[in-house]
Amino acid sequence: MFGSYPDFLHNEIAMNKIPSNILTIDLGTSSVRAMFFDSNAHPIPGALAQVRTEIQTTGDGGAEFAADPLFATFVESVDQVL
């Protein structure tokens, strides 16, 4: 009924209580960004964090991220925006 919403939101949605702020995460190739939007999908001024990432290239032209540093960058961006 509620699609892929996390369990803790099911009761809120069923009672028509939509969260007032939404945290978005952008795992990009040069940075990880965390940003809050209000319930009308407008960015909340000042609620943005951006942390640079390091991409590793391979000899054959490939590119990849190491999981542990990428996760640490994700956590750091969320900590900064909160």
C-alpha positions in Angstrom: 0.0 0.0 0.0 2.8 2.4 0.8 5.4 1.3 -1.7 8.9 1.6 -0.6 8.5 4.0 2.4 10.5 3.0 5.5 8.5 1.4 8.3 8.7 4.4 10.6 6.8 6.5 8.0 3.9 4.2 7.4 1.9 5.5 10.4 2.6 9.1 9.6 1.5 8.6 6.0 -1.6 6.7 7.0 -2.5 9.6 9.3 -1.9 12.1 6.5 1.1 13.5 8.4 3.7 13.9 5.7 7.2 14.8 7.0 7.8 18.6 6.8 11.4 18.2 5.6 12.9 15.8 3.2 16.6 14.9 3.2 18.1 14.2 -0.2 21.5 12.7 -1.0 23.4 13.0 -4.2 26.3 10.5 -4.5 28.0 12.2 -7.5 31.3 11.5 -9.2 33.1 14.5 -7.6 31.2 15.0 -4.4 28.4 13.8 -2.0 25.7 16.4 -1.4 23.1 16.3 1.3 20.2 18.8 1.1 16.9 19.4 2.8 13.7 20.4 1.0 10.4 21.4 2.6 7.2 19.5 2.0 6.5 21.6 -1.1 9.8 20.5 -2.7 11.5 23.9 -2.1 15.1 23.9 -1.0 15.6 25.1 2.6 18.1 28.0 2.5 21.4 27.0 4.1 20.5 23.3 4.4 23.1 22.0 2.0 26.4 20.2 2.6 28.9 19.1 -0.1 31.9 16.9 0.6 34.4 16.1 -2.2 35.0 12.5 -3.1 38.0 10.8 -4.7 37.5 8.6 -7.7 40.1 6.0 -8.6 40.8 5.4 -12.2 42.1 2.1 -13.7 44.6 1.7 -16.5 41.9 0.6 -18.9 39.9 3.8 -18.5 37.6 2.6 -15.7 36.6 4.6 -12.7 35.5 3.4 -9.2 35.0 4.4 -5.6 36.3 2.6 -2.6 33.2 1.7 -0.5 34.5 2.7 3.0 35.7 6.2 2.1 32.6 6.8 0.0 30.4 5.8 3.0 32.5 8.0 5.3 31.9 11.0 2.9 28.2 10.2 2.9 28.1 10.3 6.7 30.1 13.5 6.8 27.7 15.2 4.4 24.7 14.2 6.5 26.4 15.3 9.7 27.2 18.7 8.2 23.6 19.4 7.0 22.1 18.3 10.3 
